[in-house]
């Protein structure tokens, strides 16, 4: 959803976020709580880490810088009382990663909670620009946005005929993703055509028989949110997916889940390095 500006001052602006709520966003917040691991990493990459006063248990990058930052439990069960004690002037959340009830509880306590939801690579660029506008030093802003631009250029130069791809996001039951997700758009930029792009659900359940029938040329097993490993890749290649082009060509592989699913600095890496 495009951001719409309603009112601006030197101290704050009123904007509509991805939850369709009007939020008074401080122009230069000094106490930020991030409830989104990828957002936490992006804030530090933009030179805004000294303003981050609270993060979730799942915020693991950058590890050294986060060692002394207070934790407020997880993305799905944040400790509202702990967040309140940190006195944030801005809380950052995600429409998919965080629960509406937790966002509502924080807003009822008077906190400015901004909910974002980047679903494409283009959205990621806009998302980074929005975060940078919170007061990032120009050099850090230019560096990260430049890396994204360079990553896009590298991906475009490398693009060839799309290869059919199946990407797993869970096991027991097996789940994948549709075109309504950020990872789908990232795959498209990398020349990988998602075989479940037209699924009605964002994260549909699938059977391995159905996957095999679609003859994927590449199978990606991210190590998060489900911790796929080499044993899973080997079991698929020797079992249910043995007859697929992916198995025959040794293209069933485990990949870094943060590169596949974390929008921000890792978007630039994924575009430049591939998955």
C-alpha positions in Angstrom: 0.0 0.0 0.0 1.5 3.4 -0.9 2.1 5.8 1.9 -0.1 8.8 2.0 0.9 12.0 3.9 -1.8 13.8 5.8 0.0 16.2 8.0 3.7 17.2 8.5 5.6 19.2 11.0 9.2 19.4 12.1 8.5 17.0 14.9 6.2 14.4 13.3 4.0 13.3 10.4 0.8 11.5 10.2 0.9 8.6 7.7 -1.2 5.5 6.8 0.6 2.2 7.4 0.1 -1.3 6.0 -2.6 -2.0 8.7 -4.6 0.9 7.2 -4.1 2.9 10.4 -3.1 6.5 10.7 0.1 6.7 12.7 1.8 9.8 14.1 5.4 9.1 13.3 8.1 11.1 15.0 10.5 12.6 12.4 13.6 11.6 14.4 12.6 8.9 17.0 15.2 8.4 19.7 13.8 5.3 21.4 12.8 2.6 18.9 11.5 -0.9 19.7 11.7 -3.3 16.8 9.4 -6.4 16.7 10.7 -7.5 13.3 14.2 -9.2 13.0 14.8 -7.9 9.4 13.8 -4.4 10.5 16.2 -4.6 13.4 19.0 -5.5 11.1 18.1 -2.7 8.6 18.1 -0.1 11.4 21.6 -1.0 12.4 22.7 -1.1 8.7 21.3 2.5 8.4 23.3 3.7 11.4 20.2 3.9 13.6 21.2 1.2 16.0 22.0 3.6 18.9 18.3 4.4 18.9 17.1 0.8 19.3 16.1 0.2 22.9 14.3 -3.1 22.5 14.1 -6.1 20.2 12.6 -9.6 20.0 14.4 -12.9 20.9 14.4 -13.6 17.1 16.4 -10.4 16.3 19.8 -12.1 15.9 21.6 -9.8 13.4 23.9 -8.0 13.9 24.8 -10.3 16.8 27.6 -8.2 18.5 25.7 -5.0 18.4 22.5 -6.6 19.8 24.2 -8.3 22.7 23.3 -5.7 25.2 19.9 -4.6 23.8 16.9 -5.6 26.0 14.7 -8.4 24.7 10.9 -8.2 24.7 10.1 -11.9 24.0 9.1 -13.1 20.6 7.4 -11.7 17.5 4.1 -13.5 18.3 4.1 -12.9 22.1 5.8 -9.6 22.8 6.0 -8.5 26.5 3.8 -5.4 26.4 4.7 -4.4 29.9 8.4 -4.7 29.1 8.0 -2.6 26.0 6.1 0.0 28.0 8.9 0.2 30.5 11.3 1.0 27.7 9.3 4.2 26.9 9.7 3.9 23.1 8.6 6.8 20.9 8.2 4.4 18.0 7.5 0.7 17.8 8.1 -1.0 14.4 6.0 -4.1 13.4 5.1 -6.2 10.4 1.6 -7.1 9.2 2.5 -10.8 8.9 5.1 -11.4 11.6 3.3 -9.7 14.4 -0.2 -10.2 15.7 -2.9 -7.5 15.4 -3.9 -7.9 19.0 -0.4 -7.0 20.2 -0.3 -4.0 17.9 -3.7 -2.9 19.3 -2.6 -3.4 22.9 0.4 -1.2 22.4 -1.6 1.5 20.6 -4.2 1.5 23.4 -1.3 2.4 25.7 -0.6 5.4 23.6 2.4 4.2 21.6 3.1 5.0 18.0 3.2 1.6 16.3 4.1 1.6 12.6 3.1 -1.6 10.7 4.9 -2.3 7.4 4.6 -5.1 4.9 7.0 -5.2 2.0 5.9 -7.8 -0.5 8.1 -7.1 -3.5 11.7 -6.1 -4.0 10.4 -2.7 -5.0 8.6 -2.5 -1.7 11.8 -3.3 0.1 13.5 -0.3 -1.5 10.6 2.0 -0.4 10.7 0.3 3.1 14.4 1.0 3.5 13.9 4.6 2.3 11.1 5.1 4.9 13.3 3.7 7.7 16.2 5.9 6.5 14.0 9.0 6.8 13.8 8.4 10.6 17.3 10.0 10.7 19.9 7.8 9.1 23.2 9.5 8.3 23.4 10.2 4.6 26.4 8.0 4.0 24.7 4.9 5.6 21.5 5.6 3.7 23.3 5.9 0.4 25.4 2.8 1.0 22.4 0.5 1.7 20.3 1.9 -1.1 23.3 1.7 -3.4 23.8 -1.9 -2.5 20.2 -2.6 -3.4 20.5 -0.8 -6.7 23.7 -2.7 -7.5 22.1 -6.0 -6.5 19.2 -5.3 -8.9 21.6 -4.5 -11.7 23.6 -7.7 -11.1 20.4 -9.8 -11.0 19.2 -8.2 -14.3 22.5 -8.9 -16.0 22.5 -12.5 -14.9 18.9 -13.2 -15.8 18.3 -16.0 -18.2 15.3 -18.2 -19.2 13.4 -18.8 -15.9 13.8 -22.1 -14.3 10.8 -23.8 -12.5 11.4 -23.7 -8.8 9.8 -25.2 -5.7 10.6 -23.5 -2.4 9.6 -25.2 0.8 8.8 -23.2 3.9 7.6 -26.0 6.2 7.5 -29.8 6.6 4.8 -32.0 8.1 2.8 -30.6 6.5 4.7 -29.5 3.5 4.1 -25.8 2.7 5.3 -23.4 0.1 4.5 -19.9 -1.0 2.4 -18.0 -3.7 3.0 -14.9 -5.7 1.6 -12.8 -2.9 4.8 -13.0 -1.0 8.1 -11.2 -0.9 10.1 -14.4 -1.5 8.2 -15.1 -4.7 9.2 -11.7 -6.1 12.8 -12.2 -5.0 12.8 -15.6 -6.8 11.5 -13.9 -10.0 14.3 -11.4 -9.9 16.7 -14.4 -9.7 15.2 -16.2 -12.7 13.3 -18.7 -10.7 9.7 -19.3 -11.6 7.7 -20.3 -8.6 5.6 -23.4 -9.5 3.0 -22.6 -6.9 2.7 -18.9 -7.9 -1.0 -19.1 -8.6 -2.0 -20.8 -5.3 -5.0 -19.1 -3.6 -3.3 -19.0 -0.2 -0.1 -17.1 0.6 1.4 -20.2 2.1 -0.4 -23.2 0.7 -0.1 -26.8 1.9 1.2 -29.1 -0.8 2.0 -32.8 -1.3 5.3 -34.0 -2.6 3.4 -35.9 -5.3 2.0 -32.6 -6.5 5.5 -31.0 -6.4 6.9 -33.9 -8.4 4.2 -33.6 -11.0 5.2 -29.9 -11.7 8.8 -31.0 -12.6 10.8 -28.3 -10.7 14.2 -27.7 -12.1 15.3 -26.2 -8.7 14.2 -27.1 -5.2 15.2 -24.7 -2.4 15.1 -25.7 1.3 15.6 -22.6 3.4 17.0 -23.2 6.9 14.3 -21.0 8.4 11.5 -20.8 9.5 11.8 -24.7 9.3 15.3 -25.8 9.8 15.8 -27.8 6.6 19.2 -29.5 6.4 21.3 -31.8 4.1 19.4 -34.9 5.2 16.1 -33.4 4.0 17.7 -32.6 0.6 19.1 -36.1 0.3 15.8 -37.7 1.2 13.9 -35.7 -1.4 16.5 -36.4 -4.1 16.5 -40.1 -3.4 12.7 -40.4 -2.7 9.6 -38.4 -3.7 11.4 -36.0 -6.0 13.9 -38.5 -7.5 12.4 -38.2 -11.0 12.4 -34.4 -11.2 14.9 -32.3 -13.2 16.1 -30.8 -9.9 17.1 -34.2 -8.5 18.7 -35.3 -11.8 20.8 -32.1 -11.9 21.8 -32.0 -8.3 19.6 -28.8 -7.8 17.9 -29.8 -4.5 19.7 -27.7 -2.0 19.5 -26.1 1.4 19.8 -22.3 1.4 20.1 -19.5 3.9 16.6 -18.7 5.0 17.5 -15.1 5.9 18.5 -14.4 2.3 15.2 -15.8 1.1 12.8 -14.2 3.6 14.5 -11.1 5.3 13.8 -7.9 3.4 16.5 -5.3 3.8 20.3 -5.6 3.6 19.9 -9.3 2.8 17.8 -8.4 -0.2 20.9 -6.8 -1.7 23.0 -9.9 -0.9 20.4 -12.3 -2.3 20.2 -10.3 -5.6 24.0 -10.2 -5.9 24.8 -13.7 -4.8 21.6 -15.7 -5.7 20.1 -18.4 -3.6 
